[in-house]
Amino acid sequence: MIGASLAGGLLGALLLHMTPTRIFDNLIPWLLALGTVAFSFGPKIGCLMRKSVRLSFHFMLILQAALAVYGGYFGGAVGIMMMAAWSVFGITDIRSMNAAKTLLVGMTNSAAVIYFAGTELVWWSQSIVMLTGAVIGGYGGACWVRRISPQRLRTGITIFNVLITVVFFIQRMR
């Protein structure tokens, strides 16, 4: 899973580098909507799929690589999409999923960062500020999430994702 995340993150970064800004800006709301729907309905879709399709580890690995491409390309909601995909495979412990998500999104992002740093596309002063916030938020979020029931956490994530998605669609309409 780590290898798939690294390879996918690198490929996603390469694709982003080749994508015109206008196209990327138009894709953002749709990418967020995809992540929101996948997370919100992933467990139900997973139950239906498991009744008719045998889901193998190899399929899960391919899906992880595809999600990592998405993560290297866009990043927004990729962790949520990973958790949604894993729920299709019957992995439902939100706390375990959150830990694995943190590791694999980190691998995906690391591959993208290495690519962008190597092509001199990183604005380091802004990146340091974002990195500091991500570390503080990631650590604080991990401590905080242990105190919330899994169902409330899933509901909160869904509500937040819907709101963010709506905001991006509204901004694109302006």
Buried (B, 14 or more C-beta within 10 A) or exposed (E): BEEBBBBBBBBBBBBBEEBEEEEBEEBBBEBBBBBBBBBBBBBEBBEEBEEEEEBEEEEBEEBBBBBBBBBBBBBBBBBBBBBBBBBBBEBBEBEEBBEBBBEBBBBBBBBBBBBBEEEEEEEEEEEEEEEEEEEEEEEEEEEEBEEBEBEEBBEEBBEEBBEBBBEBBEEEEE
